[in-house]
Amino acid sequence: MAVRLGARIRTITIDPAWDDGPARFGDARIEWPAGECSDRELREKMVMVALAGAVAEMIYSGQPYHPGFVAEWAADWAQAWEASAPLYSDEVIRLKHLEEITVQLYKTMGRDDHWAALAAIVDDLQAHETLEGEQVEEIVSAWLP
């Protein structure tokens, strides 16, 4: 999703370093081009990217759980919650917005073309544990020209 939204992926991994950060089961390092979109647009993109990993796992596993209730996705949900806070100060409205984004992502990422790209990335991650940005971009461009 990050590639499709204009971000540059540095790495993605299913074997993250257990450093001082939050406990996590995967990690994506991405960069956003400076000055290419408004603060609001950047925050919306950050929300989508934060939730995309959880949605990808939902689709891959066939288990569409709420991302706010799965321990492995807690950091993703918190990141989306924080990114959207300046846009939606009312927490009820923010919750509804994040749930709507999750549904939109589920529909988009579940389409055949996105599913093929997602499956290819998952296969490569299972084989290599870490992918460089160029590898991800190559996979995405093969399935989502």
C-alpha positions as CSV (number, residue, x, y, z in Angstrom):
1,M,0.0,0.0,0.0
2,A,2.8,2.4,0.8
3,V,4.2,2.1,-2.7
4,R,0.8,2.8,-4.2
5,L,0.4,5.9,-2.0
6,G,3.8,7.3,-3.1
7,A,6.1,6.3,-0.3
8,R,9.6,4.9,-0.7
9,I,10.0,1.6,1.1
10,R,13.5,1.1,2.6
11,T,12.8,-2.4,4.0
12,I,10.0,-4.7,5.2
13,T,10.6,-7.7,7.5
14,I,8.9,-10.4,9.4
15,D,12.0,-10.7,11.6
16,P,12.2,-7.3,13.3
17,A,14.9,-6.3,15.7
18,W,13.8,-6.6,19.3
19,D,15.2,-3.2,20.3
20,D,13.8,-0.6,22.7
21,G,10.7,-0.1,20.5
22,P,7.4,-1.8,20.9
23,A,7.2,-5.6,20.6
24,R,6.2,-6.4,17.0
25,F,6.1,-9.3,14.6
26,G,6.9,-7.3,11.4
27,D,8.4,-4.0,10.5
28,A,8.3,-1.6,7.5
29,R,10.7,1.3,7.1
30,I,9.2,3.8,4.7
31,E,9.9,7.4,3.7
32,W,7.5,10.0,2.4
33,P,8.7,12.5,-0.2
34,A,8.9,16.0,1.4
35,G,6.4,18.6,0.4
36,E,4.4,16.5,-2.1
37,C,1.1,16.6,-0.2
38,S,-0.7,18.5,2.4
39,D,-0.4,17.6,6.1
40,R,-4.0,16.2,6.0
41,E,-3.2,14.0,2.9
42,L,0.0,12.8,4.5
43,R,-1.8,11.8,7.7
44,E,-4.5,10.0,5.8
45,K,-1.8,8.1,3.9
46,M,0.0,7.3,7.1
47,V,-3.2,5.9,8.5
48,M,-3.7,3.7,5.5
49,V,-0.1,2.4,5.6
50,A,-0.4,1.8,9.4
51,L,-3.5,-0.3,8.9
52,A,-2.4,-2.0,5.7
53,G,-0.2,-4.6,7.4
54,A,-3.1,-5.8,9.6
55,V,-5.5,-5.8,6.6
56,A,-2.9,-7.8,4.6
57,E,-2.8,-10.4,7.4
58,M,-6.6,-10.5,7.6
59,I,-6.8,-11.2,3.9
60,Y,-4.0,-13.7,3.9
61,S,-5.3,-15.6,6.9
62,G,-9.0,-15.3,5.9
63,Q,-9.7,-13.8,9.4
64,P,-11.1,-10.3,9.2
65,Y,-10.7,-9.3,12.8
66,H,-11.0,-5.7,14.1
67,P,-7.3,-4.4,14.0
68,G,-7.8,-2.7,17.4
69,F,-8.5,-6.0,19.1
70,V,-5.6,-8.1,18.0
71,A,-2.4,-7.9,20.1
72,E,-0.1,-8.3,17.1
73,W,-1.7,-5.3,15.5
74,A,-1.8,-3.1,18.5
75,A,1.2,-1.0,17.4
76,D,-0.3,-0.6,13.9
77,W,-3.7,0.5,15.4
78,A,-1.9,2.9,17.8
79,Q,0.1,4.4,14.9
80,A,-3.1,4.9,12.9
81,W,-4.9,6.4,16.0
82,E,-2.0,8.9,16.6
83,A,-1.7,9.9,12.9
84,S,-5.4,10.6,12.7
85,A,-5.7,12.5,16.0
86,P,-5.1,16.0,14.6
87,L,-7.7,15.3,11.9
88,Y,-10.4,13.9,14.2
89,S,-10.2,15.2,17.8
90,D,-13.6,13.5,18.7
91,E,-12.5,9.9,19.5
92,V,-15.9,8.4,18.4
93,I,-15.5,10.0,15.0
94,R,-11.9,9.0,14.8
95,L,-12.8,5.3,15.6
96,K,-15.4,5.3,13.0
97,H,-13.0,6.8,10.4
98,L,-10.3,4.2,11.2
99,E,-12.9,1.4,10.8
100,E,-14.1,2.9,7.5
101,I,-10.5,3.0,6.2
102,T,-10.0,-0.6,7.4
103,V,-13.0,-1.7,5.4
104,Q,-11.9,0.3,2.3
105,L,-8.4,-1.3,2.5
106,Y,-9.9,-4.7,2.9
107,K,-11.9,-4.3,-0.3
108,T,-9.0,-2.8,-2.2
109,M,-6.4,-5.2,-1.1
110,G,-8.7,-8.1,-1.5
111,R,-9.1,-7.5,-5.3
112,D,-7.4,-10.0,-7.5
113,D,-4.6,-7.7,-8.7
114,H,-3.8,-6.5,-5.2
115,W,-4.1,-10.0,-3.8
116,A,-1.6,-11.3,-6.3
117,A,0.9,-8.6,-5.3
118,L,0.3,-9.2,-1.6
119,A,0.7,-13.0,-2.0
120,A,4.0,-12.5,-3.9
121,I,5.3,-10.2,-1.2
122,V,4.3,-12.7,1.5
123,D,5.9,-15.6,-0.3
124,D,9.2,-13.6,-0.6
125,L,9.0,-12.6,3.0
126,Q,8.5,-16.2,4.1
127,A,11.5,-17.2,2.0
128,H,13.8,-14.3,3.0
129,E,12.3,-12.7,6.1
130,T,13.4,-9.2,4.9
131,L,12.9,-7.4,1.6
132,E,14.6,-4.3,0.4
133,G,12.5,-1.5,-1.1
134,E,13.6,-2.2,-4.6
135,Q,12.4,-5.8,-4.3
136,V,9.0,-4.7,-3.0
137,E,8.7,-2.1,-5.8
138,E,9.6,-4.8,-8.4
139,I,6.9,-7.1,-7.0
140,V,4.3,-4.4,-6.9
141,S,5.0,-3.1,-10.4
142,A,4.7,-6.7,-11.8
143,W,1.2,-7.1,-10.4
144,L,0.0,-3.5,-10.2
145,P,1.3,-1.6,-13.2
